[in-house]
Amino acid sequence: MHEVLGSARDALNPRRRALALRAMREEVFDIAVVGGGVTGAGVALDAATRGASVALLEAGDLASGTSSRSGKVFHGGLRYLGQLEFSLVRKAAHERNLMIERLCPHLARPTPFLYPLVRPGLDRLVMGTGLFLYDLLGGRAPADMPRHRHLGREATLREAPGLKPDGLRGGLVFYDAIVDDARHTLAVARTASRYGAQIATRVEVIGMLRDGRAVAGVEACDLETGERLRVRARCVVNAAGAWADLVQRLAGEASLEVRPAKGIHLVVPRASIASSAALITRTADSVLVARPWRRFWIIGTTDTPWNHDRSDPAANASDVDYLLLQANRWLRTPLRREDVVGVYAGVRPLLGGKGLATAAMSREHAVLEGPPRFITVTGGKYTTYRLMARDAVDAAARSLGREAAPSVSAQTPLVGAERWAAMLNQRARLAREAGIPEETIAHLLARHGSLTEEVLDLAKERSELARPLEGALDYLEAEIVYAATHEGALHLDDVLARRTHVAMETLDRGLVAAPRAATLMAEVLGWETKRREEELLRYRLMVEADRLSEQQATDSEAVAARRDHAARSSVES
């Protein structure tokens, strides 16, 4: 099936990756971007749409770090009003609106959030004032995001009958937007590719090239083959997120202090909480949010220092118990451990602040220049990635002594946004023509937007691809193939954890779905039997390691359990 590899400029696959690597060896780029999370992908898109030549290198998969492990909400940051960060809230709320109205309406879903009140006078005054400011700072909101409203006790219980009635005095409802973070980052990267950016995943930057004191590119290692390559560039932008200080050290700088903070989220069935709105409330040191996610709720988050391997954050039993405890303070029917379908952990790149708790650190981003022709962008929050990218490209232009064209990323819809609204209206016709249920078409449109046609084309060529994936019936087999032909998936976990969310949406963490998914990928990517079995083993070990860590009391114990499991598995294999 090698012939099915997408040839469109925005298609990411092994063929496109090989072309990108060849270009990286042969050309001199205006900008080399280190990091394939949402900020790095955003830098590549902003720079490419301003006319710059761009190479993006990512050591793992697109969004494999923080950008697939967020709270999955585009939001203004209501809690940052309490920290008097009005500018950040205003910027983030405007960006949220832009995503919904123009840039990625297929991936961002306006959603009501309910804040329950237990002290009707003080809470209503304080939160009501905060939400008035939230609406005001957000400017003109999309039509399906009305202003906040006050609810009495009975109206609150009608909105969220799953809340404990005892002590409840009312509520406030406001709007933000749920977003599929991993697919959004992928869409940003594919859009950058459409405009000429060369993108290569599984390529780790291991050093810097020099022209005197100035940085002149990067030295990298292709982790798929072990080959070294030198990527020449007039400027390097370090957008490595939680790893930004480590990349900065490769350039001989140590001015950046990143304080990694771990946040975990739980996934529970939708029937576990009776509410038509997401729920948000304060905890002692942060906020608790339960947001709807397809047939599930995602509950989070924790906010604690992470002092271990940043590429492998581990949720421990204390984290899980803490979130269940905080949620059960409000729920009529308590959540139990056995209700938890999935758990995921991520690391936030906070800029510190000695002595500051991670929850109190600023989410404003920073753009640092130095050494010459080396720019670092870090901090910030997912919602404001586009502003971070714009500022980084502005700094890169200054370092080159150039006047850059104005940023046009605010006017550049992401792949899948074009014709999405019309296709949504035509879902009944699409369902008839494809011979699949209309609700399946709606699911595809919410994940792929107008690119749904490309997924359906695969199913037309091979009718069996129109059937649901065994062990993960929310997804079609065609989506697994499409992940390899168009979305840059090179490994099994790329598909099960990020192109789909099977890993967090099934009780078995995707183990039942893995064999068929591996077979479909093998057909496209040319895997022999041995490689397919290696991918299955690697995925199973990842699942086992996650489950082990969730049984440990502390981070140190979770890390040790994962390490011991890896050692035992290596001996056995």
Order of alpha helices (4+ residues) and beta strands (2+ residues): alpha-beta-alpha-beta-beta-alpha-beta-alpha-beta-alpha-beta-alpha-beta-beta-beta-beta-alpha-beta-beta-beta-beta-beta-alpha-beta-beta-beta-alpha-alpha-alpha-alpha-alpha-beta-beta-alpha-alpha-alpha-alpha-alpha
